[in-house]
Amino acid sequence: MKDMYETKISDARWIAYDIPGNIGWTLYIVCLVLCFRNGMDIFSVVAAIPAILMLIAIAELVSERIAGLDRTLPKIRLYRGFGVLTLGGLAGILISVVGLFIYSDKILMVLMLAGSVLCAVFAELILAGYKKQQK
């Protein structure tokens, strides 16, 4: 039997983590699109890497929800969902901080940074709520 992980966080806490996390990854991706509207450069291409990670994780989380697995997950799905979402947020933080120094639109970089922080923090809070089930 595969290792299964379960969370016992309340619905209210889940929603309190989920909404700002969703705002975060959405904000990062919207800002990335705006970066591409300003022209494709090496920064915007590299900044797409965290967005790709975020989208992979969101696709996994949606598929988990459809399958009814949102509170009890196999290890691989847990990390492919919330783990990759956390990684995407952390990578977005790094890219956004670099962008503050090299990109001309500072407001856009601050918004990308804010989105990345929200994404990373709240995905990690949900991830940390999962514990390995006892056999």
C-alpha positions as CSV (number, residue, x, y, z in Angstrom):
1,M,0.0,0.0,0.0
2,K,1.3,3.5,-0.9
3,D,2.0,6.0,1.9
4,M,-1.0,8.1,2.3
5,Y,-1.1,11.6,3.8
6,E,-4.1,13.2,5.5
7,T,-4.9,16.6,6.7
8,K,-7.3,17.3,9.6
9,I,-7.3,21.1,9.2
10,S,-10.8,22.6,9.5
11,D,-12.7,23.8,6.5
12,A,-12.4,27.4,7.7
13,R,-8.7,27.2,8.0
14,W,-8.5,25.5,4.5
15,I,-10.4,28.4,3.0
16,A,-8.3,30.9,4.9
17,Y,-5.2,29.4,3.3
18,D,-6.7,28.6,-0.1
19,I,-8.0,32.0,-1.0
20,P,-4.8,34.0,-0.4
21,G,-2.8,31.2,-2.1
22,N,-5.1,31.4,-5.1
23,I,-4.8,35.1,-5.2
24,G,-1.0,34.7,-5.1
25,W,-0.5,32.4,-8.0
26,T,-3.1,34.3,-10.1
27,L,-1.4,37.6,-9.4
28,Y,2.0,36.2,-10.3
29,I,0.7,34.8,-13.6
30,V,-1.2,38.0,-14.5
31,C,2.0,40.1,-13.9
32,L,4.0,37.6,-16.0
33,V,1.5,38.1,-18.9
34,L,2.0,41.9,-18.5
35,C,5.8,41.4,-18.6
36,F,5.4,39.5,-21.9
37,R,3.2,42.4,-23.2
38,N,6.1,44.7,-22.6
39,G,8.2,42.5,-24.9
40,M,9.8,39.1,-24.6
41,D,13.2,39.3,-23.0
42,I,15.4,36.9,-21.0
43,F,13.8,38.0,-17.7
44,S,10.2,37.3,-18.9
45,V,11.3,33.9,-20.2
46,V,13.0,32.9,-16.9
47,A,10.0,34.4,-14.9
48,A,7.8,31.9,-16.8
49,I,9.5,28.9,-15.0
50,P,7.7,29.6,-11.6
51,A,4.4,30.1,-13.5
52,I,4.8,26.8,-15.3
53,L,5.4,25.1,-11.9
54,M,2.4,26.8,-10.5
55,L,0.2,25.7,-13.4
56,I,1.4,22.1,-13.1
57,A,0.5,22.1,-9.4
58,I,-2.9,23.7,-10.0
59,A,-3.7,21.1,-12.7
60,E,-2.8,18.4,-10.1
61,L,-4.8,20.0,-7.4
62,V,-7.9,20.3,-9.7
63,S,-7.5,16.6,-10.7
64,E,-7.3,15.7,-7.0
65,R,-10.5,17.6,-6.3
66,I,-12.3,16.0,-9.2
67,A,-11.2,12.6,-7.9
68,G,-12.3,13.5,-4.3
69,L,-8.8,13.2,-2.9
70,D,-8.4,16.7,-1.4
71,R,-8.0,15.6,2.2
72,T,-6.3,12.3,1.8
73,L,-3.5,12.0,-0.8
74,P,-0.8,9.6,-1.8
75,K,2.7,11.1,-1.2
76,I,3.4,11.7,-4.9
77,R,0.1,13.6,-5.5
78,L,0.7,15.6,-2.3
79,Y,4.1,16.8,-3.5
80,R,3.1,17.2,-7.1
81,G,0.3,19.5,-6.0
82,F,1.1,21.5,-2.8
83,G,4.9,20.7,-3.0
84,V,5.3,22.0,-6.5
85,L,3.0,25.0,-5.8
86,T,5.2,25.9,-2.9
87,L,8.3,25.5,-5.1
88,G,6.8,27.7,-7.8
89,G,6.1,30.4,-5.2
90,L,9.6,30.2,-3.8
91,A,11.1,30.4,-7.3
92,G,8.8,33.3,-8.0
93,I,10.1,35.1,-5.0
94,L,13.6,34.7,-6.2
95,I,12.8,35.8,-9.8
96,S,10.8,38.8,-8.5
97,V,13.6,40.0,-6.2
98,V,16.0,39.8,-9.1
99,G,13.4,41.6,-11.3
100,L,13.3,44.5,-8.8
101,F,17.0,45.2,-9.7
102,I,16.9,44.7,-13.4
103,Y,13.3,45.3,-14.6
104,S,12.1,48.8,-15.4
105,D,8.5,48.4,-14.1
106,K,9.1,48.2,-10.3
107,I,5.4,48.1,-9.4
108,L,4.9,45.0,-11.6
109,M,7.9,43.4,-9.8
110,V,6.4,44.2,-6.4
111,L,3.1,42.7,-7.4
112,M,4.8,39.6,-8.7
113,L,6.8,39.4,-5.4
114,A,3.6,39.7,-3.4
115,G,1.9,37.0,-5.4
116,S,4.8,34.7,-5.1
117,V,4.9,35.2,-1.3
118,L,1.2,34.5,-0.9
119,C,1.5,31.4,-3.1
120,A,4.5,30.0,-1.3
121,V,3.3,30.8,2.2
122,F,-0.2,29.5,1.9
123,A,0.7,26.4,-0.2
124,E,3.3,25.5,2.5
125,L,0.7,26.0,5.3
126,I,-1.6,23.5,3.6
127,L,1.3,21.1,2.8
128,A,2.4,21.2,6.4
129,G,-1.0,20.2,7.6
130,Y,-0.7,16.8,5.9
131,K,0.6,14.0,8.1
132,K,1.4,10.4,7.1
133,Q,-1.4,8.1,8.0
134,Q,-0.6,5.4,10.5
135,K,-0.9,1.8,9.1
